[in-house]
Amino acid sequence: MGTFFLRRLAHSIIVIFGITLVIFIITHLIGDPVNLLLPPEASQTDREVFRSQLGLDQPLHIQYLIFLRDAVKGNFGISFRHGRPALELVIDHLPATLELTVAAMLLSILLAIPIGILSSVKPGSLLDRTGMTFALFGQSAPVFWIGIMFILLFGVKLRWFPVSGRGGIENLIMPAMTLGLFSTAAITRLTRSSMLDVLDKEYIRTARIKGLPENRVILKHALKNALIPIVTIVALQFGMMLSGAVITETIFAWPGVGRLAVNAIYNRDYPVVQAAVFVTSVFFIVINFLVDLIYTYIDPRITYR
């Protein structure tokens, strides 16, 4: 286990290094922030002085080395737009994103796994067809369209929930439903296929022949052996939600990291974009690392030596 831990840690560091390089290159393709932050009537001398103050007059490889050195210390620079440390801004908005992501993930798990199990127990039934139709819709409908439809139906017409902003539980329901629908559909389909594969095994038939209650056969014997692919997709979907909540946060004016990053891109605010992408990427890497450790608990046959 110790060797595995060190190997995965080294692998994660290499991945993070690659992420910093990609972040740096891409953010420098979105335009020159000097043209945005200075008025059009600013002289060329003023532009050069301002560019020097921002460190943008250095060659790209020097800028990257400086960025990498500071990133190790948690220093991504000062936001061009807000005048505050970029990482501090991201950390301030991170709780809102985590709240939305965790709520959407819990909603997905609570809906998807029971639907997937019931569909696998009675394949071809009305419940199975309904669940698969729901999964097909959830994976094919665009997130922005779903969010707009929720706003029009539940926010404007029925007036059940507020249409924007962060507040109580009523503000969280529609964004969580919008963000979690795609993941719910994906987890439902994988749960069903994994359970169908396990339910066809000999040890399941043996358990039923021995007279074990059906719910014990399904939940203890079948579900536990079908959990590895389910846990994998749950972790992947959680990481995708965390980094892909941009559309949902923008539609519902949710003050999270995604909305902050979108505004930073519009404003060509390099430090904030870099800090936001870096933080969400590290979260994704940590989630995948934890999933590898969870595998050993789910299936004792899996060992890391």
N, C-alpha and C positions, 0 to 999 in steps of 0.2 A: 504493500500500500504506500509506503514511504517513497519508493522509487517511482511509482505511478504519479504520486502527488508532485514530486519534483519535475518529472517529465512534462506533465500537463501544465505546471506553472511556467516552465521554460517556453512551452508552446504558446501559452497565453501571452507571454511577454513579447514574443516574436509577432504574434497577431496584432497586438496593440501598437507595436512599432510600425507595422504595415498600415494600420488604420491612420496613424498620425501623418504618414506620408501622403495617403490618399486625401485626407482632410485638407492638408495644406495645399495640395495641387488644385483640388477642385474649387476651394474657396477663392483662390487667386484667379479663377476663370470667370468669376461673376462680375468683374468690372473694377474700376479704380474708385475707392471710397473718397479720394480727394475731390473728384468731380461732384460728388454728392454732398459732401460736408461743407465745401466752400461755395460762396455765391458765384454766379456766372461772371460777375464783374471783377473777381479777384485776379490780380496780376500773376504772371508766370513766376515771378520771384516769390510771391506769397505761396504759390502752389508748391514750389520746390522746397521752401522752408518747412511747410506743413508736412510734406511727404517725408522729409528728413526726420522731423519730430516723431512721426509714426514708425520710422524704421523701414519705410517702403523704398528707400533709395538704394538699399543694399542688393547685391545679387541674390537670386532666388535661393541658391544653395546655402548662402550665409543666413538668409531669413529663416530657412528651415532649421538649421542647426540652432539658431537662437530660440526658435519656437520649441524645438525638442528639449533643449536645456531647461527652458522655463516650464514646459508642460510637466516634466518630472517633479518640479516643485509645486505643481498645482497652479501655476501662474500662466494664464492664457492672455494676459494683457488687459488693458482697459477698454471697455466698450466705447466705440466711436460716438455712438448715439446717446448713451445713458451716462457716460462719464464714471462708471463704476466697474470694479473688477468683473470680467466676463464670467469666471467660475462662480462668483458670488451671485450673479444674476440667475445663472442656471440652477444653482442650489435652491434659491428662493422659489423658483417655479417648479422644482422637482416634486414636492409633495402633491401638488395638484395633478400632475401627470401620473404619479404612483397611485393616487386615490382613484382616478378614472380607470387606469389599467387593471388594478386589482379588482375593482367592482365588475368590470367587463369580463375578466377572467373567471371570477366566481360565478357570474351569471352563465357563462358558457359551460363551465363544468357541471353546474347543477342541472342544466337543461340537456346537454349533449350526452353525457354518460348514461343517464337513465333511458333516454330515447334510443341510444345505440344498443343498450342491453335488451330492451323490450323488442326492438326490431329484429335482433339476432335470434331471440328465443322463438319468435313466431314469424319467420321469413315468408314474404308473400302476402301477409295479412294486411288488412286495412291500415292498422297502426304502422306497419313497416312501410307501406307505400306512402302514407302521409308523412312519416319521418324523412324518407328519402326525397320526397318532393320539397319539403322544407329545407333540407340540406342543399339541394340543387339550387333553390332560390337564393339561399344565403350566400352561396359561393359565386353566383353569377351576377347578382344585383350590385351595382357600384355603391360604395360607401357614401359618397356625397348625395346620391339620389335617395338612399334610405334615410339619411339624416334630414334632408329637406322634406320628405314625406312625413316623417315623424313630427317635424315642426308644424307642418300644415294641419295634420290630423289632431295630434294630441296637444299642441301648443296654441294654434290659432283657432281651430274649429271647436274642439271640445274644451279647451282651456284647462286641461288637467295639470300640465306642468309648465314651468317657465321655459322660454325658448332660448335663453342665453345666460351666461354668467355662472359663477360658482357660489354655492351657498349651502343649503340643507340637502337632505336626501332627495327632495323633489327636483333639484337642479341636476342631480347625478343620474337619474333614471334614463332619460332619453339619450344622453351621450354614451352611457354604458351599453345600452341596447344597440345603438348604432355601431359602436366600436366592436362589440362582442359577437355580432351576428355572423360574420364570416368565420370566426374561430369556432363558434358553436356548430356551424355546418360541417367544417373540416373535422372536428373532433367526433361528431356524430357518425360520420361515414367511416372513420378509421376504427372507432369503437365497435361498430357493427361488423366490419370485416374481420377484425381481430377476434371478436367473440365467436363468429361463425367458424373461423379456423380452429379455435380451441375446442368448441363444442363437438367437433367431429373426431376428437382424439379418443383413444382407447380408454384412458384413465377416467374420462367423463362418463363413458358408458359403464365402466366398472363401478363407479360411485353410484350411479343410478340403479344398477342391478343389486347393489348392496342395500338398497332401500333408504339412502340418505334423502332428506327433504330436498325438494327441487330448489328452494331458495338458497340452501346451503351449497348445493352443487354449483349453482350459478355464481353466487357472490364469493364463496371461499375458494372453490377449486378452479372455476373457469375464469372469473374476472382477474384473480391474482396472476394467473399465467398469461393473461392478455394485456397486462398493465404496461409492459415495457414499451411497446409502440405508442400506447396512449400517453404515457408520461413524456415520451420524446416529443410528440406533437404538441402537447400542452406547453412544454417548455419553449419550443420554437414559436408557438403562437403568442406566448407571453412576451417573448423578446420582440416579435414583430409588432405587437400592440404598443409596447413601450416606445419603440422607435418609429412606429408608423401611425401614431395618433395625431399626426399633423392635420389631416383633413377634418377629423372629428372635432378637434380643438378649435379649428378655424371656423367651422360651421356654427358651433355653439358658443363661440367667444369664450372658450374655456382657458383660463390663464395658466397653461402648462408650458412645458419645454418646447413642444412642437410648435405652438403658436409663436412663442418667443423666437424660435429658429426661423420661421417663415418671415417674420417682421425683420429679423436680422439680415436675411438674404435680400429682401427688398431694399434695405438700407445699406447693403454691402458692408455690414458690420462684421469683419473677419473674426475678431476675437470671440464674439458670442457664438457664431456659427461653429467655430472650431471647438469651443468648450461644450456646446450642446451635443454635437455628434460624438465627441470623445466620451462624454459621460454615459450616453445611451449605449454606445458600443461596449464599454467596460461592463455595464449591467448585463448585456447579452452574453458576453464571455463568461461572466461569473455564473449566470443561470445554467449555461451548458456544462460548466465544471461541476456544479452541484448535482445536476442530473446524472452525471457519470457515477457519482457517489451513491445516489439513490438506487441505481441499478443493483448494487450489491445487496441492498436490503430487500428489494422486491424478489430477486432471484439469487438465492445463496450459491448457486452453481457458478455465478460470475465472480471471479476473483481478479485482483490486480497484483501481480507479483513481478 
